[in-house]
Amino acid sequence: MRILINAFPLLAPKSGVGYYAYHLVRALAQRYGSEDEYIYFYGRRFSRDIVPRPPVLDAAARSLLKSLLKDPYVVTQPVKELLFRWGAPRVHADVYHDLNYVLMPYRGAQVVTVFDLSVKRYPETHPATRVRFFNRYFDMRLPRATHIIAISEFTKRELITVMGVEAERITVTPLAPPEGFERPPAEAIECFRARRGLPREFILYLGNLEPRKNLCMLVRAYRRLREMEKGAPQLVLAGESTWLAEPLLEEIERQGMGAHIIRPGYVAEEELALWYAAATIFVYPSRYEGFGLPVIEAMAAGTPVIAADAASLPEVASDCARLVAPDDEERWAVAMAELLGAPALRAELAHRGARRAAQYSWQRCAEQTHAVYERAAGQRWT
């Protein structure tokens, strides 16, 4: 088959969608590259090469547009669509796959990946420009999909409930930690801790700093923890302040926790396992996730997890994490205190979590995705 993939997410600093795009296209090329032909669309060009990281020029252009334009979507989307309309028919693909919610205009078999419906469920947690863009383009283009990929059973149910999609048009392809992702050697962890100036014990959150992640609640729960346990370790909020992060900064100040919270910023993929492994416990209080990749990554790194009992997180974590209602500050404080004070329980959760994480792989995701391509290509001609 010849497969056209909109790989534009590879040009952004990698977070959830970018990680999915990068690891999926690599796994597809590794598994099916000898029998399939893959062409990638990068917003302004078509290529047979996988971009390993955002080219400096593309990253600079995206940053400049965001700084100059109040609503960059009104410029970037029409330009991308114009170039795609011109180039896509010349590819003569059997299937076109968009990796990020919104299909480009295309005549032929087309597949789209949907991560979650947070813009529909929690529009207040997204920038208004994104909500307008999503409600216009996603709603208009989704019905054109030959088949839809969801990253969890939870997202599949959301597509059925919120968007009215027929169940038989959706295939679930769960995400996974990076290939070979595991707990680093103890010496490497110690060197990393010393290099970063990290304490012997700390509580880690890792992910985007944005409202849906429920971090204001976590800060309040952390203050309760420090009231219960005067020697409680510091909290690390690692990740990029992507949008609407001001309330979190205000909450940290309001709770008087500035001296006890470390914010190292964006974490590159090559340091992910070290951050997880160096932490005493990992916390993920998000109210709404399509999958919750940091949870399975922390498990793969052998770190015990406390996660919200919400959306896809119970599906991903199963009984291998401590699950707590997302808005119960007291229970979050108690759960953190219990795990911090129980090394045996932490070891048990870490062991179960590692076994759970081993059930997920990008090769399996690629195989499931390729089966969708075959199905969609077959439907095109029926």
Helices and strands as residue ranges (DSSP letters): E 2-6, G 8-11, H 16-32, E 37-41, E 46-47, H 56-68, H 73-91, E 95-98, E 110-114, H 118-121, G 123-125, H 128-141, G 142-144, E 147-150, H 153-163, G 167-169, E 170-172, H 186-196, E 202-206, G 211-213, H 215-228, E 234-238, H 246-254, G 258-260, E 261-265, G 269-271, H 272-278, E 281-284, H 293-300, E 305-308, H 313-317, E 322-324, H 329-340, H 343-357, H 362-380
